[in-house]
Amino acid sequence: MHLAALYNPLRLLPPFQQLKNAAIGGRIVSFNAREDQERSFQSFITSGSRYLHHTSHTSIGDLHWEKQIRSSAQIRRQNGLTVLVTGAAGFVGTHVSLALKKRGDGVVGIDNFNDYYDPSLKKSRRSMLESYHIFIVKGDINDQKLLAKLFEIVPFTHVMHLAAQAGVRYAMENPNSYVHSNIAGLVTLLEQCKSADRQPAIVWASSSSVYGLNEKVPFSESDQTDQPASLYAATKKAGEEITHTYNHIYGLSITGLRFFTVYGPWGRPDMAYFSFTKNILQGKPITVYRGKDRVDLARDFTYIDDIVKGCVASLDTAGKSTGSGGKKRGPAPYRIYNLGNTSPVTVPTLVSILEKNLKKKAKKNMVEMPGNGDVPFTHANISLAQRELGYKPSTDLSTGLRKFVKWYLTYYGYNQGKGNSVNL
Ligand SMILES: O=C(O)[C@H]1O[C@H](OP(=O)(O)OP(=O)(O)OC[C@H]2O[C@@H](n3ccc(=O)[nH]c3=O)[C@H](O)[C@@H]2O)[C@H](O)[C@@H](O)[C@H]1O
């Protein structure tokens, strides 16, 4: 089935339909405001995911739980991989898990379902993955015992590490969450990987933000990355150094991917393209930041399907870790790649593409970029990834945003019913 078909939560209609009838007796409910409609549709999805979530009666460590993990980890193609995906209920984690599962790899997810943004979206992603027999363990990567148990049940060949505290500006509000996930969590995970009898190869999400105040464009992997502009960037940069240490001492195979502002269906509500869409539809103002001398900010926005291809290619080309049980047996690869789109677009242009797709004008407040971690522009040089991974982004921002808006309208129920009422 084409991936686009998955973007429609109504694919899951039969169980939701049953739930609907059981929960609210199939009443037709009308809402006056679209916001209420969004909330209700979300709770509908949330209840649906509870309904679908087979683990509600199991607990960590019991037999049924183990069985679900084993079954999710089963490989269904020759020379398939067995991948632990951290942050599997996150935006990129969901898409990568699905791509791996669909080609026959074994996939087990882990996610702490934190509430940095609306957890009901994470639960909906989980429901979608469950319909593809992908199991997500609810837990934190800081839980060393849980990680040890997972590795005891499944001899993972690869770890796709995507769990992180994301968001550039939120780091000023909650700095500790970045240290908890991006530093402490990373070290706990690496400790587990290094001690495994057969060490897995690790591919993980670094960030374009490590380029910080770098002014040399386009950004290349060989450029200096010692001027981070946010704590988020600093923790990602620290992650690159920490993974290097584990590669050096223990022989872990490491690939760090510097993602450039990833967007698309099932995306993150905290990101500009997502929150702008929400506000434009609700007739609320949006704040558009501008650089010094009224220069527009720009980002090398990268579509999720391109990022997924880069992640999968990284897993496929990752050399083996050499150590076992905490002992290095020889040198292992340490790689870093930019995964961007190579064509930066300004934020006002992003807004006008959204306006066109939503058929609605935005109420724009233009304000000077506050000194809260933002950088004026990003622009990826992707020749290394092109050469070594065969990475070739193929979706421009207009095409990608059109797909995102289509998903958004369906997911939040804008396509259902007429006017301001929705059939539940
Ligand atoms: O590549 C990354 O490594 C990072 O990408 C993403 O960060 P950013 O590129 O900052 O994306 P995003 O917040 O969507 O802001 C986009 C633009 O809109 C501007 N922006 C933002 C908000 C707002 O209200 N107004 C505004 O103008 C803003 O000034 C900026 O110019 C991920 O969130 C981050 O987790 C990390 O992965």
Ligand as a Chemical Component Dictionary entry (heavy atoms), coordinates in Angstrom:
data_LIG
# 
_chem_comp.id                   LIG 
_chem_comp.type                 NON-POLYMER 
_chem_comp.pdbx_formal_charge   0 
_chem_comp.three_letter_code    LIG 
# 
loop_
_chem_comp_atom.comp_id 
_chem_comp_atom.atom_id 
_chem_comp_atom.alt_atom_id 
_chem_comp_atom.type_symbol 
_chem_comp_atom.charge 
_chem_comp_atom.model_Cartn_x 
_chem_comp_atom.model_Cartn_y 
_chem_comp_atom.model_Cartn_z 
_chem_comp_atom.pdbx_ordinal 
LIG O1  O1  O 0 17.132 21.404 11.689 1  
LIG C1  C1  C 0 17.158 21.189 12.876 2  
LIG O2  O2  O 0 18.057 20.617 13.424 3  
LIG C2  C2  C 0 16.062 21.712 13.738 4  
LIG O3  O3  O 0 14.920 21.934 12.906 5  
LIG C3  C3  C 0 13.817 22.483 13.563 6  
LIG O4  O4  O 0 14.151 23.756 14.123 7  
LIG P1  P1  P 0 13.822 25.063 13.283 8  
LIG O5  O5  O 0 14.562 25.072 11.995 9  
LIG O6  O6  O 0 14.012 26.199 14.204 10 
LIG O7  O7  O 0 12.295 24.809 12.902 11 
LIG P2  P2  P 0 10.974 25.597 13.293 12 
LIG O8  O8  O 0 10.836 25.681 14.761 13 
LIG O9  O9  O 0 9.872  24.968 12.537 14 
LIG O10 O10 O 0 11.244 27.056 12.721 15 
LIG C4  C4  C 0 11.409 27.260 11.328 16 
LIG C5  C5  C 0 11.589 28.731 11.052 17 
LIG O11 O11 O 0 10.397 29.427 11.415 18 
LIG C6  C6  C 0 10.705 30.486 12.296 19 
LIG N1  N1  N 0 9.599  30.643 13.238 20 
LIG C7  C7  C 0 9.334  29.680 14.145 21 
LIG C8  C8  C 0 8.286  29.811 15.005 22 
LIG C9  C9  C 0 7.498  30.974 14.961 23 
LIG O12 O12 O 0 6.520  31.181 15.705 24 
LIG N2  N2  N 0 7.796  31.919 14.028 25 
LIG C10 C10 C 0 8.832  31.794 13.163 26 
LIG O13 O13 O 0 9.068  32.674 12.332 27 
LIG C11 C11 C 0 12.005 30.121 12.960 28 
LIG O14 O14 O 0 12.685 31.281 13.382 29 
LIG C12 C12 C 0 12.707 29.372 11.847 30 
LIG O15 O15 O 0 13.372 30.292 11.035 31 
LIG C13 C13 C 0 13.369 21.552 14.675 32 
LIG O16 O16 O 0 12.303 22.136 15.397 33 
LIG C14 C14 C 0 14.491 21.227 15.622 34 
LIG O17 O17 O 0 14.047 20.242 16.521 35 
LIG C15 C15 C 0 15.725 20.773 14.888 36 
LIG O18 O18 O 0 15.570 19.465 14.451 37 
# 
loop_
_chem_comp_bond.comp_id 
_chem_comp_bond.atom_id_1 
_chem_comp_bond.atom_id_2 
_chem_comp_bond.value_order 
_chem_comp_bond.pdbx_ordinal 
LIG O1  C1  DOUB 1  
LIG C1  O2  SING 2  
LIG C1  C2  SING 3  
LIG C2  O3  SING 4  
LIG C2  C15 SING 5  
LIG O3  C3  SING 6  
LIG C3  O4  SING 7  
LIG C3  C13 SING 8  
LIG O4  P1  SING 9  
LIG P1  O5  DOUB 10 
LIG P1  O6  SING 11 
LIG P1  O7  SING 12 
LIG O7  P2  SING 13 
LIG P2  O8  DOUB 14 
LIG P2  O9  SING 15 
LIG P2  O10 SING 16 
LIG O10 C4  SING 17 
LIG C4  C5  SING 18 
LIG C5  O11 SING 19 
LIG C5  C12 SING 20 
LIG O11 C6  SING 21 
LIG C6  N1  SING 22 
LIG C6  C11 SING 23 
LIG N1  C7  SING 24 
LIG N1  C10 SING 25 
LIG C7  C8  DOUB 26 
LIG C8  C9  SING 27 
LIG C9  O12 DOUB 28 
LIG C9  N2  SING 29 
LIG N2  C10 SING 30 
LIG C10 O13 DOUB 31 
LIG C11 O14 SING 32 
LIG C11 C12 SING 33 
LIG C12 O15 SING 34 
LIG C13 O16 SING 35 
LIG C13 C14 SING 36 
LIG C14 O17 SING 37 
LIG C14 C15 SING 38 
LIG C15 O18 SING 39 
# 
